[in-house]
């Protein structure tokens, strides 16, 4: 079993839809959780960063962490064509200086 | 604005030559930086951890002598692909942790094509 599982998609939705992206993980040492957005041929851009279980909202984006189930989600409301990208979940342990472990990334396409 | 820069953004080289890629943290110091490699439609694969003032830590399967890493200062890490071959063609991305939460920020990436 891989440490981080993420459905690669692709996921296609119409403009205005609510998008749900998910990752599961197996390592209970993971304490920090991030979502990155990556456009083609670009470096990943940090979207959301969470530490504790629960929800964190930033504009149209909501990150959800359920440590008991080892499950994290990213919700995108009122999706836009500009949201079309690959979304990568990433996580790491509490130890400073450790590298991130990434999911495979989910490719999202929002059509107008 | 960008917090991590990379140079060059793309490079084409002949087989057998060496290529150096720079990663800089902008306006903050990074004692640790990370180098990733990404093939088309795949996720990021960690290659090595660059440590300022000490040797880099390489992931299993990554050749130390082929991918030379030098963390020259608290804001600069370089990755040199030595004796490059076509199979080294890939997208190379660096990241640096910033702030008390160690949030990692990524550079824009360098696309290497070896002919």
Interface residues (C-beta under 8 A of the other chain):
Chain A: X32 X34 X36 X41 X42 X43 X44 X45 X46 X49 X51 X88 X90 X92 X96 X97 X99 X100 X102 X103 X104 X105 X107
Chain B: X4 X6 X31 X32 X34 X41 X42 X43 X44 X46 X49 X91 X93 X95 X97 X101 X102 X103 X104 X105 X106 X107 X108 X109 X111
